[in-house]
Amino acid sequence: MTKMAKANEIKREWVVLDAEGKTFGRLMTQVATLLRGKHRPDYTPHVDCGDFVVIVNASKVVFSGLKLEAKEYFTHSGYFGSTKSQTLQELLEKNPEKLFRLAARGMLPKTKLGRAMLKKLKVYAGAEHPHTAQVTK
């Protein structure tokens, strides 16, 4: 018989990942797996059984190819002519937390469950983070 995880029985862990020198895409697939809980033997698709993920040194992540200059992110407020674009390099320098959140959001389900999973992601540009009980892996 298959065991299904129940929301009140899940024991969440804190995983601290150091992004310094790591490739962005490979790091984000690992993050998405941890947030969803797919690395656990009791993974259940309709239950949020993922762990908390803390990413430190987010501003020191590495990108392959010419993505830093070529890739653009667009925002639109809904008003005419309000479309703004930023290159990946500008976004990484200004707000690396937003960059990681956008990438994780694209890899998670587009439902209430996916939004709950995204809340367990904590991203910090530097090496310090307020989650002192957690240790770096």
C-alpha positions, 0 to 999 in steps of 0.5 A: 500500500502506498503511504500518503503524507499528511500536512500535519505529519510533515517534519520540515528541515532547513537547507542552506545552499551557498550560491557562490560559484555555482551555475544558476540553472542547476542550483535552481533545479535543486532548489525547486526539488527541495521546495516541492519535497520530491527528494523525500520518500513520502512525497505526495503531489497534492501536499506541501511536503518540501523543506525550507531553503535558504540561499546565501551569496546569491549575488555571486552566482555564475551564468553560462554563455552570454545570458548576462547581457542577452537575457531580459526581464520585462515588467508591465504595470497595465498602463499603456507604454509602461513596459520596462525591461532589465538585463539579467546583469542589472537585475543580478546587481540590483536585486538578486533576491527577485531573480531567484524568486522569479526562477523558482516561481517558474519551476513550481506549480501555478496554484495555491500550493505552489505559492505556499512552497515559494514562501519557504524560499529565503534568499540573501545577497551576502553570506549572512542570514538571520536563520542562525540555527541552520548550518551551510551544506 
